[in-house]
Amino acid sequence: MSGKPRPNSIKLSRKMQVTNSTGLHARPTSELVRCAMRFKSAITLEANGRVCSAISIMDIMTADIRSGAEILVTAEGPDADHALDAIQKCLAEMEKKGL
């Protein structure tokens, strides 16, 4: 689960773009949360001046992240690099899935 990072964990950040036509509404956000929950790292999204937990549907949806928005994704934990890769892939595949 994406929870509190362990001591001596790796913290990485990466800028990503929301490319699906509808932005992060309910279905795409659910997909993103499912992806983030697979990792031990604590994962956050920063957009529109807000920092959101990547495992909170309501947190992400209330940030009003629209299509074309640039977000900063940060992962802190033992699998931070894999978590960022997976989140980036999830965001990229949303359009293909019709989300």
N, C-alpha and C positions, 0 to 999 in steps of 0.2 A: 504494500500500500504506500501511497505517496504521503509520507508523514514527516515528522521532524528529522532533520539530518543528523547523522552520527558525527561525533568529534573526528577531526582530521579528514573530513569528507571533501570532495571536490565540488567547487561551485563554478558553473559555466553559464554563460548567457549567449543568446543568439537572436538576432533580429529576423523576423519572419513576416510574411505578408498573407493576409486573408484574401484568397483569390476566388472563392466560390461566390456566385452572384447574389446570394442572400445574406452573407455575413454569418456571424455566430448567433443564430436563433436556436430554438429548442433542439431540433434534430442534430445539427452539426455540433452543438455544444455537448450533447449526450455522447456523441462519437468521440469527441476530444477528451472528455472526462474518463470514459472507458479506457482510452489509450493511456492517460496519465496514471490511472490507478494501478497499472501493471508494474510500476516501478517503485523502488524503495526511496528514491530521491524525493525531496520536497520540490514541487514544481509550481512556479507562479507565472502569470501572464501580466504584462504591464501594457495598458492601452488607455487612451483618453484620460490620462492623469490618475488612473486607478491601478492598483496592484490586486490581482485576483488569484485565489487558489485555483490551480488547474483541476482540482477534484471537487469543485463546487459549481454545480450547474447554475444556481441562482447568482452566485458571485460573478460568473462570466456573463450571464445574460443581462444583468443590470449594468454592466460596463458599456453596453451598446456598441459592440464591435462590428462594424459594417464592412462590406466588401471593399477591398482596396486598402484597408487599414494596415498599418505596420505595427506589429506588436513585438515586445521584447520578452522572450521566454527565458526564464532562469531555472536551472535545476541544480540542486545541491544535495549530494549524496554519493554513494558508491557507484551508482550506475548513471550518473549525470549525462555523460556523453551519449549513451544509448537512448536515454529518455529524450534528449533534444532531437536526435535523429528520428525517433519514432513520432514525436509531435510534428516535426516538419513534414514527414511523410503523410501523416494523417491529414494535415491541412491541405497538402497538395492533392490528395486523392478525393477530397470532398466533392469537387466539381464532377469528377468521373462517376461518383456514386449518386449524383443527382441531389445532393444535400445543399 
